Amino acid sequence: MAQPLEKEVLDEALSALEGWTVEDDKLKKEFKFENFKEAMAFMVRLSYEAEKQVHHPELFNVYNTVQIGLATHDAGDKITEKDVQLAKTIESLYNK
């Protein structure tokens, strides 16, 4: 079972994840795109990476905006290293 990150470890991880915040025990970030098609393409690419990591984010989309929430269910819906790793992957997909 995954363990929630200690505050110091989480703070250090956040310093390397530009624009990510902690709200309601989740890592969260909003991503903007030129249009709906680009937002959906991002979500599809993200889905393949999430499936590889066996870790599935909360996704919310309206037109050109994608909001993401990350928490680990088997750690009591708290933030774990799995969430940090997926956030890093998401950043790499967004910056392509």
Secondary structure, DSSP 8 states (H G I E B T S, - for coil): ------HHHHHHHHHTSTT-EEETTEEEEEEE-SSHHHHHHHHHHHHHHHHHHT---EEEEETTEEEEEE-BGGGTSB--HHHHHHHHHHHHHHT-
